[in-house]
Amino acid sequence: MKKYLVLLLIPVFIACGREAKKQAQDMQAKNDSLLSQTMQKDEAINEFIRSINEIQGTLDTIKQKENIINLTTDRGGELKLSAKEQIKNDIQTIYSLMQKNKETLSALTKKLKNANMKVDELNKMVDRLQKDIAAKASEIEDLRGKLAKLNSAFETANLKIDTLSRTVRSQGSQISSQNQTIAAQDEALNTAYYVIGTNKELKKSGIIKSGELLADFNKDLFTKIDVRKMTEISILSKKAKILSNHPSSSYKFSGDKKVIQALQILDYKAFWANSKYLVIVVD
């Protein structure tokens, strides 16, 4: 009897075993699905955090560049060309970083919606980043305005420099011309002429007549001198006489009773005041 009872229970045990195995397999499948979803969720969250950190790092870089630009533009005075170009490059870099932030944030927002996850902290971070990017966009426009003003100031400064350069060149030319005129005038004021000869020689040369200096005498034989340097004229003759008009107190003859050695000019300004032409007749 017992033997038959055992035989009857065997199919029941087999059926129960199969059901338990199926339930175990179903539970394992559910666990695997939950684990996969958890891993996907964790991976998505990690990717979101990486994107947020990247955006935040970019915003920090933008802030640093903004501080450099503000320091440069707030100093006042004229900007060098290299500083102006650096500001322009920095603003372009900021603009590129902002575009990158917008693209990253757009992709992040889209992934967050597609992930169908209710993560309040992530949503708050995304909202905050959107506000930060909007604020930076406004600051970039302000920087662009500053750059436009700098360009205008730079062009004005260049115009002033060009005008000053032309003025300096013009004044330099005028000064050079004036210096030449002054030099010529100075040379003329300090230039004189002299001639020494016998009565016969001077008469033949058309300088004197009847022992007197002609009103319109021939100037071809005169020697040109600088009155500031020529204060003594050699004569070497027994007799000498000045026929031109020169104050007697401004000169003297040196030598002895036999030979007059030279004419010494004691006061050259007074000596040449009446005439720039000296005529000495010797015997």
C-alpha positions as a printed NumPy array, in Angstrom:
array([[  0.   ,   0.   ,   0.   ],
       [  2.734,   2.387,   0.962],
       [  4.604,   1.5  ,  -2.178],
       [  1.652,   2.483,  -4.334],
       [  1.22 ,   5.76 ,  -2.415],
       [  4.81 ,   6.748,  -3.076],
       [  4.44 ,   6.021,  -6.755],
       [  1.34 ,   8.209,  -6.892],
       [  3.156,  11.166,  -5.229],
       [  6.146,  11.119,  -7.591],
       [  4.365,  12.986, -10.458],
       [  3.176,  15.577,  -7.956],
       [  6.72 ,  16.197,  -6.73 ],
       [  7.967,  16.458, -10.3  ],
       [  5.263,  18.989, -11.185],
       [  5.998,  21.032,  -8.087],
       [  9.706,  21.005,  -8.902],
       [  9.091,  22.254, -12.397],
       [  6.87 ,  25.1  , -11.143],
       [  9.462,  26.08 ,  -8.536],
       [ 12.187,  26.101, -11.183],
       [ 10.063,  28.27 , -13.467],
       [  9.33 ,  30.687, -10.652],
       [ 13.017,  30.81 ,  -9.827],
       [ 13.844,  31.531, -13.478],
       [ 11.213,  34.28 , -13.593],
       [ 12.6  ,  35.814, -10.43 ],
       [ 16.11 ,  35.696, -11.859],
       [ 14.936,  37.371, -15.071],
       [ 13.228,  40.121, -13.074],
       [ 16.335,  40.57 , -10.961],
       [ 18.49 ,  40.756, -14.09 ],
       [ 16.108,  43.318, -15.62 ],
       [ 16.118,  45.426, -12.434],
       [ 19.919,  45.184, -12.255],
       [ 20.237,  46.23 , -15.898],
       [ 17.873,  49.16 , -15.329],
       [ 19.81 ,  50.147, -12.221],
       [ 23.106,  49.994, -14.122],
       [ 21.631,  52.015, -16.992],
       [ 20.292,  54.529, -14.517],
       [ 23.661,  54.767, -12.755],
       [ 25.441,  55.104, -16.075],
       [ 23.02 ,  57.837, -17.167],
       [ 23.463,  59.678, -13.878],
       [ 27.246,  59.429, -14.176],
       [ 27.063,  60.753, -17.724],
       [ 24.864,  63.631, -16.579],
       [ 27.304,  64.476, -13.804],
       [ 30.23 ,  64.383, -16.255],
       [ 28.371,  66.737, -18.599],
       [ 27.473,  69.081, -15.745],
       [ 31.063,  69.132, -14.508],
       [ 32.24 ,  69.87 , -18.052],
       [ 29.798,  72.783, -18.375],
       [ 30.768,  74.113, -14.949],
       [ 34.466,  73.909, -15.854],
       [ 33.8  ,  75.801, -19.067],
       [ 31.909,  78.497, -17.135],
       [ 34.882,  78.838, -14.762],
       [ 37.21 ,  79.279, -17.747],
       [ 34.893,  81.941, -19.167],
       [ 34.897,  83.758, -15.827],
       [ 38.693,  83.787, -15.728],
       [ 38.896,  85.232, -19.228],
       [ 36.247,  87.842, -18.36 ],
       [ 38.309,  88.961, -15.38 ],
       [ 41.407,  89.322, -17.584],
       [ 39.465,  91.37 , -20.139],
       [ 37.948,  93.617, -17.456],
       [ 41.358,  94.224, -15.888],
       [ 42.784,  95.139, -19.274],
       [ 39.964,  97.459, -20.328],
       [ 39.544,  99.167, -16.942],
       [ 43.141, 100.347, -16.733],
       [ 42.487, 103.314, -19.018],
       [ 44.951, 104.818, -21.443],
       [ 45.775, 103.525, -24.873],
       [ 45.882,  99.802, -25.632],
       [ 48.696,  98.291, -27.587],
       [ 47.799,  96.347, -30.716],
       [ 48.823,  93.028, -29.062],
       [ 46.482,  93.665, -26.072],
       [ 43.614,  94.58 , -28.404],
       [ 44.083,  91.38 , -30.436],
       [ 44.313,  89.314, -27.222],
       [ 40.994,  90.723, -25.991],
       [ 39.441,  89.985, -29.372],
       [ 40.747,  86.388, -29.267],
       [ 39.555,  85.91 , -25.667],
       [ 36.054,  87.083, -26.543],
       [ 35.971,  84.708, -29.523],
       [ 37.123,  81.873, -27.243],
       [ 34.385,  82.733, -24.738],
       [ 31.822,  82.72 , -27.55 ],
       [ 33.002,  79.275, -28.704],
       [ 32.864,  77.92 , -25.132],
       [ 29.346,  79.283, -24.742],
       [ 28.225,  77.539, -27.938],
       [ 29.736,  74.321, -26.646],
       [ 27.919,  74.75 , -23.312],
       [ 24.594,  75.319, -25.062],
       [ 25.031,  72.179, -27.171],
       [ 26.08 ,  70.068, -24.168],
       [ 23.211,  71.366, -22.037],
       [ 20.691,  70.759, -24.839],
       [ 21.872,  67.165, -25.215],
       [ 21.831,  66.709, -21.421],
       [ 18.251,  68.002, -21.151],
       [ 17.135,  65.716, -23.963],
       [ 18.779,  62.656, -22.345],
       [ 17.233,  63.522, -19.004],
       [ 13.741,  63.56 , -20.566],
       [ 14.351,  60.338, -22.546],
       [ 15.68 ,  58.549, -19.471],
       [ 12.254,  58.957, -17.85 ],
       [ 13.882,  59.436, -14.442],
       [ 12.632,  61.598, -11.597],
       [ 15.907,  62.966, -10.244],
       [ 15.121,  66.291,  -8.593],
       [ 18.73 ,  67.245,  -7.901],
       [ 19.726,  66.724, -11.546],
       [ 16.779,  68.808, -12.712],
       [ 17.755,  71.586, -10.316],
       [ 21.361,  71.485, -11.543],
       [ 20.234,  71.674, -15.174],
       [ 17.96 ,  74.628, -14.402],
       [ 20.784,  76.409, -12.61 ],
       [ 23.165,  75.804, -15.504],
       [ 20.595,  77.172, -17.954],
       [ 20.392,  80.374, -15.905],
       [ 24.204,  80.611, -15.705],
       [ 24.561,  80.211, -19.464],
       [ 21.871,  82.844, -20.079],
       [ 23.701,  85.245, -17.751],
       [ 27.005,  84.563, -19.525],
       [ 25.38 ,  85.246, -22.879],
       [ 24.388,  88.687, -21.601],
       [ 27.933,  89.288, -20.312],
       [ 29.381,  88.326, -23.694],
       [ 27.233,  90.969, -25.38 ],
       [ 28.555,  93.487, -22.864],
       [ 32.123,  92.423, -23.686],
       [ 31.394,  92.77 , -27.384],
       [ 30.199,  96.309, -26.71 ],
       [ 33.43 ,  97.073, -24.835],
       [ 35.455,  95.694, -27.71 ],
       [ 33.537,  97.871, -30.184],
       [ 34.35 , 100.927, -28.055],
       [ 37.981,  99.856, -27.88 ],
       [ 38.064,  99.524, -31.664],
       [ 36.664, 103.033, -32.009],
       [ 39.14 , 104.428, -29.476],
       [ 41.964, 102.562, -31.16 ],
       [ 41.07 , 103.947, -34.586],
       [ 40.771, 107.461, -33.111],
       [ 44.171, 107.075, -31.482],
       [ 45.657, 105.888, -34.774],
       [ 44.143, 108.904, -36.522],
       [ 45.619, 111.22 , -33.904],
       [ 49.01 , 109.526, -34.24 ],
       [ 48.905, 109.884, -38.038],
       [ 47.951, 113.554, -37.706],
       [ 50.705, 114.128, -35.169],
       [ 53.2  , 112.314, -37.381],
       [ 52.284, 114.506, -40.354],
       [ 52.501, 117.603, -38.137],
       [ 55.894, 116.531, -36.806],
       [ 57.162, 115.855, -40.327],
       [ 55.837, 119.219, -41.492],
       [ 57.323, 121.021, -38.529],
       [ 60.559, 119.102, -38.968],
       [ 60.715, 120.249, -42.576],
       [ 59.965, 123.815, -41.521],
       [ 62.582, 123.675, -38.769],
       [ 65.129, 122.262, -41.21 ],
       [ 64.322, 125.034, -43.679],
       [ 64.507, 127.613, -40.91 ],
       [ 67.826, 126.19 , -39.716],
       [ 69.193, 126.438, -43.235],
       [ 67.949, 130.021, -43.489],
       [ 69.447, 130.881, -40.105],
       [ 72.715, 129.228, -41.077],
       [ 72.777, 131.177, -44.336],
       [ 71.936, 134.413, -42.537],
       [ 74.568, 133.706, -39.903],
       [ 77.148, 133.029, -42.579],
       [ 76.195, 136.222, -44.405],
       [ 76.411, 138.282, -41.216],
       [ 79.861, 136.957, -40.423],
       [ 81.305, 136.968, -43.958],
       [ 83.6  , 139.785, -45.141],
       [ 86.08 , 140.337, -47.971],
       [ 89.493, 141.956, -48.235],
       [ 92.033, 142.841, -50.897],
       [ 95.637, 144.062, -50.616],
       [ 97.51 , 145.698, -53.468],
       [ 99.539, 148.634, -54.642],
       [ 97.881, 151.772, -55.889],
       [ 98.632, 150.737, -59.456],
       [ 97.271, 147.204, -58.999],
       [ 94.085, 148.346, -57.333],
       [ 93.502, 151.016, -59.953],
       [ 94.044, 148.554, -62.777],
       [ 91.63 , 146.135, -61.132],
       [ 88.859, 148.737, -61.009],
       [ 88.835, 149.106, -57.26 ],
       [ 90.218, 152.624, -56.788],
       [ 90.665, 155.765, -58.834],
       [ 92.825, 158.771, -57.991],
       [ 93.653, 157.125, -54.661],
       [ 89.98 , 156.812, -53.653],
       [ 87.727, 153.771, -53.402],
       [ 85.244, 153.613, -56.247],
       [ 81.551, 153.608, -55.402],
       [ 80.962, 150.578, -57.629],
       [ 84.288, 148.783, -57.336],
       [ 85.192, 145.405, -58.822],
       [ 84.751, 142.635, -56.233],
       [ 86.28 , 139.742, -58.192],
       [ 89.746, 139.925, -56.583],
       [ 88.576, 140.047, -52.942],
       [ 89.267, 137.164, -50.545],
       [ 86.321, 135.811, -48.525],
       [ 86.809, 135.391, -44.74 ],
       [ 84.86 , 134.57 , -41.555],
       [ 85.173, 137.696, -39.398],
       [ 84.903, 135.643, -36.176],
       [ 87.976, 133.626, -37.085],
       [ 90.082, 136.056, -39.125],
       [ 91.374, 138.632, -36.657],
       [ 94.785, 139.182, -38.236],
       [ 95.69 , 139.79 , -41.889],
       [ 99.291, 139.52 , -43.019],
       [100.672, 142.57 , -44.934],
       [104.522, 142.521, -44.965],
       [105.008, 145.916, -46.563],
       [106.817, 149.173, -45.714],
       [103.605, 151.189, -45.808],
       [ 99.944, 150.309, -45.557],
       [ 96.743, 152.277, -45.598],
       [ 93.099, 151.316, -45.279],
       [ 90.928, 152.959, -47.937],
       [ 87.595, 151.414, -46.876],
       [ 85.51 , 152.718, -43.946],
       [ 86.508, 151.108, -40.611],
       [ 86.739, 152.728, -37.16 ],
       [ 90.39 , 153.414, -36.266],
       [ 89.808, 152.27 , -32.696],
       [ 88.875, 148.755, -33.88 ],
       [ 92.268, 147.87 , -35.423],
       [ 95.998, 148.492, -35.47 ],
       [ 99.03 , 147.687, -37.598],
       [101.738, 145.567, -36.049],
       [105.422, 145.615, -36.949],
       [108.251, 148.12 , -36.801],
       [109.451, 151.206, -38.699],
       [110.851, 149.102, -41.501],
       [108.036, 146.61 , -42.152],
       [104.378, 146.473, -41.297],
       [103.797, 142.867, -40.426],
       [100.024, 142.623, -40.233],
       [ 96.685, 144.245, -39.607],
       [ 95.291, 143.25 , -36.233],
       [ 91.534, 143.532, -35.776],
       [ 90.851, 144.387, -32.12 ],
       [ 87.033, 144.464, -32.243],
       [ 85.697, 142.564, -35.232],
       [ 82.078, 143.64 , -34.74 ],
       [ 82.981, 147.319, -34.713],
       [ 85.602, 146.905, -37.47 ],
       [ 83.146, 145.368, -39.963],
       [ 80.103, 147.39 , -38.884],
       [ 80.389, 150.035, -41.636],
       [ 81.651, 147.887, -44.501],
       [ 82.125, 144.204, -45.263],
       [ 84.844, 145.041, -47.808],
       [ 88.371, 145.875, -46.658],
       [ 90.743, 147.59 , -49.095],
       [ 94.398, 147.966, -48.104],
       [ 96.802, 149.814, -50.328],
       [100.498, 149.045, -49.773],
       [103.71 , 150.523, -50.976]])
